[in-house]
Amino acid sequence: MDWFENEDFWRECYPMLFPPDRFAVADEQVDQVLALAKFGGRTVLDLSCGPGRHSCAFSQRGFNVTGVDRSPFLLERARQRAAEVGVEVEWVLEDMRHFRRPEAFDLACSMFTSFGYFTSEAEELQVLLNVAESLRAGGVFVIDVLSKERLARVYQSAMCTVLPDGSSMLQRPQVVDDWTRVRNEWTLFKDGHCRTFHFEHFVYSGRELKDRLLACGFESVKLFGDLAGAPYGIDASRLIAVAHQR
């Protein structure tokens, strides 16, 4: 089993990954994505949509939205979110390595470091190829990840976070494979018990991500340092790539 197929991981780590403040900023982030993309279309793909933070915000703005995720637990949370805010979203349970819908979308987005999960470069490229195939001519792909440059600047060998429910999370990352991947150990302390999860993911520099997008058929790629459109430089808090389809 790949680590992201473990539903216990998403269930147990949900309070840390998706606290209320991350839902609160979704509206602003969607507006920023639309501005960066200069978007004037109608159909949106939210790839690895998680609990539907951005999918629902796109739908509230009148777009036709498809949210795709591999986790049944997270998709159930997404359905609950859509019901709470009164929107309609097409939810699809699918692995991003396999999901493709030729020329179906005007905008695709992958938010909150939802890209990089797989073990081989070929699988990573397949995801980008799928997105390129799923976009209409002139479509835009906006991808948001933690960059290699940012990780090198803020790296800590151990971090402990107290969560809103009173539990604690100890994170111990390790950079491996010549700075291409991060191996993570997360230990959750809750109600007198502890549970440890291990997972890995690729980490990309701005240049590396841009080269992969161009290699997968995108005509142009521009990098930004955050969703507000700051330049991608030494002080960048995120790596945002805006890739235009031919």
N, C-alpha and C positions, 0 to 999 in steps of 0.2 A: 504493500500500500504506500503510495506517495503521501507525504506529510499532509498535504492540503486535502486529501480524501478522508482524513480523520475528523469526523464530526465532533468528537470530544474536544478537539483543539478549538474549533470555532465556538462551541458552546461555553467552554470554561474560560476562554480568553476574551469573550465578547465584551465584558465590562471595560477591559483595557483598550481594546481595539476601537470600540464604538461608544464612548461616553457621550452624554447629552450635548456637550459643547461641539462635538463633531457633527451632530445633526443640525445644530443651530447655525453653523457656517455654510451649510450646503447651498442655501439660496444664493448667497454672495458668490460662492465658488462657481455655480452654474452661470451666473451673469458674467463672471470673468471669462469662463470658457467661451461663451457666446461672443464676447467682445474680441478675444484673441483670434477666434476662428473667423470673425467677420461673417457670422452665420446668417444665411437668409433662407435656409431650406425648411423641411417639415419633419423629416424622419431622423431619429436619433438611436444609436446603439450604445448602451452603457455596458461595456464588457467587464466581466468580473464585478457585477453591480453590488455584491454584498447585501446589506439590509435595505437597499433602495434609497439611500439618502439623495443621490443625484438624480436617479431615474424619476423619482416622484417630483423633484423640483423642476426637471425638464417638462414633465407632463403638466404641471400646474401652469406652465407658460404656453400651453396649447400645442406642444409637439407630440407627434406619434412616437412613442418610446418603446423600445425592446430592451429589457434587462436580462443579461445572461450571467449565470453563475453555476459553479460546480457543486455548491453546498446546498442540500435540501434545507438544512437548518436556517441558513442565511436567507434563502428565498422565502421561507415561511415568515421570517421577520419582515422581509420586503413587502409581502402581501399585507401583513398587518399594518405596516406603515402607509401603504396606499389606501387602505380602508380608512385609516385615521384621518388622512388629509383629503379624502374624497376624490381620488384620481384613478384613471384606468391606465395600466401598464401591461404590456405583454411580458410575462415572466417565462424564461426558458431555462430549464435545467440541462446544462451542457458544458462540456469541457471546451475551453477556448482553443485548444489545439484542433478541435473538430468543427466548431461552429463556423459556418460560412453561409451567407445568403447573397448570392451574386447581385451586385448593383441595386441593393435594397435600401441603402441609407445615405443620407446627405452628410451626416456627422457621426463619427464614432469617438468615444472617449474611454480612457482607462485611467482611473483615478487612484490616488492613495497607495502608490507602489503595488499595484495589482499585476504587474508584469515582471517576469524574471523568475517564476516559480520552478521552472523545469530543470532537468538534469543535463540536457544536451543543447548545444547551440542550434542544432537542426530543429528541435522542438520550439525554441524561441523564435526562430525565423519563420516557422510555419504559422505561428500566431499572427505575425505581422503580414504575411502573405494572405492569410484569411481575411484580415481587416481590409487590406487593399482590394481584394476581390469583392468584398461586401459593400464597398463604397461606390456610389455613382460617379460618373465623370465630373470632376470638379469638387468632389467631396473632400472633407477635412477630417483628419485624425488628430486628436489632442491626447497626449499621454503625459502623465504626472508620476514621477518616481523620485526616490532619494538617490542622488548621484554619488558616484565614486569620489568626486572632489569634495563634496559636502561630508561624506562619511570620514574621509581622511582628516578633515579639519576638526570634527567634533567627536571622533572615536573615543569611547571609554570601554575598558575591559569588563566592567560590571556596572549595572544601574538597577536601583530598586525604586519601585513606584508603589505608593499607597493608592488603592482604587476607591471609587466612591462607595462601594459596599463594605469597606473596611478590610478587605483582603489586600495582600501585597504580592507584587510580581517582581522577581529577581531575573534580570536579563543578563546573559553572558554571551556576547557576540565574539566571533573569532573570524578574522579575514583569512581565507585559504585560497589555494590554487592560483598563486601569483597575482593576488588582488583581483581575481575575477568573480569570486563568490564569497558569501558570508554564511558561516555556520552559526546557528543560534541555539542557545539553550535557555528556555524560559521555565522558571519554577514558580508555580502559583501556591501561595500559602493562604489557606482559607479554612475557617472553623476548626483550627487545630490540626489540619491535615495539609499535606503538600503533594503536588503533582508536577512532574517535569515533562516538557515537550521539547523535541528537537526538530529543527527544520533548517533548510538551506535555500538560498536564492542567488541568482546572478546580480551583480551590481555593475552599472554602466557609467562610463564618463559621458560627457556631452558629445564628444566626437564619436565615440563608439555607438551610441544610440542613433545618432544622425546617419552614420554610415550604414547601419543595418536597415533603417527605414528607406534610404535611397536604394539600397540593393534589392529591396522587396517591391520596388516599382513606384514609389512615391516620387513625384516630380520635383518637389522642393520641400525643404525642412528648415524651420527657423526655431532657435532655442531661446528660452526665457528663463529667468532666475526665480520666478514665482508666477502665480496665476494672474497677478495684477499687471504682468508684462514687463517687469524689471529686466535689465540686461542680464545675460548669463555670464557671470564673472565671479570673482573671488568671494563675494559676499552672498552668492545665490543660496537661498534657503531650500529650493527645490530645483529639479531638472524638469522643465516643461518643454516638450517638443510639439510643434504644430506642423503637421505633415499634410501637404496638399496632393490629392490624387490628380492624375493626368486628365 
